[in-house]
């Protein structure tokens, strides 16, 4: 009798791609079926995140919940994979002995052997990370017409607060040819939006061709635009503020397939804090880059910051606050500093008290809510193209989608109504939407039928 396997994927989109590879491998095995409901499962795989304390806590709690189901006889096996197991495999084996197998970021492709129970050892960990290619079995799990495409693994930067290089190893990029082949496969399978992900997007290719590293990402985007004809939208995440060439800026300006959406983690603006973070970029350079990017019509600029970095003074936080107020980013995420074992920042003196970290984060987010509401209200009365994702998770009788400036899961959505009639779209369809309402994060709009009769006019954003 075929065993039923349920996958729980935690953490970032890069981790999600690893989960999709495991799902694809499991589906090739005649003895297993994947199920979406854990109540139907015999085995469960937890693909963990180990980036910051909150993510580690979520991963551990999820593992413990699955172990409890196993102890109750409702599950037969619990397999743990991902960044947490790569980093803390010994602790997991010792503290949670009920886990049946532990795989790391280099060995998760042995998932079928783990499910069969044929691994030589319960814990199977090797240094580094698995580098996929376009021929690896993979099942897209993103709803609608969207898929993530991981173009590189690992990171060669030395940011003081980040543990990723020690978990995933130095950056290893896939070749342009391989990425394009996978994009075309996704397009032929019905994907309309490809989201490129890497730990350090703008350093893509430096390990393949150091002399051409500043142009490698631009070369990839040109190839995707020219050859992946089935893909309508190409979105990029994790674009760090180095190697941002004029050619790259021009691609965002001129290529309709490459969305004018820049996700660029900046972390801070204080000169001292940036230096301590080992960010290798200072305030003037960041401001210059933002000015160059803001020259792109309809650009949506997203960033993230760390509140409460060791030694961050009231004056340095105020500098950050005032800068966010001045720049008016379209999207902002704020994390409180997490001292990660094995990082330089975890050893620094003068820690910021927890309640101060949270107060600073809340202050930044409150400021950003005001900015975001004001920016979203500018959409009212305009028309824009929206990619339909499916039924809203918040409102079960409402369809939702996203315009070019909204990435899945991290940004808001467009809730869709059909006051003008017309055919109901399906997930993966593009529709024209007239925006009528706005909140701090989301928009509400009416779908324009393909053959509208005198329904007024508005600006088409893309």
Helices and strands as residue ranges (DSSP letters): E 3-9, H 13-27, E 32-34, G 38-40, E 43-48, H 53-71, E 77-82, H 83-95, E 101-103, G 108-110, H 111-116, E 123-124, E 146-150, E 152-153, H 164-168, E 172-173, H 176-188, E 193-197, G 201-203, G 210-212, H 213-227, E 233-236, H 246-254, E 258-263, H 271-277, H 283-294, E 300-307, H 314-327, E 331-336, G 345-347, H 354-377, E 383-391, E 399-402, E 414-417, E 430-438, E 443-448
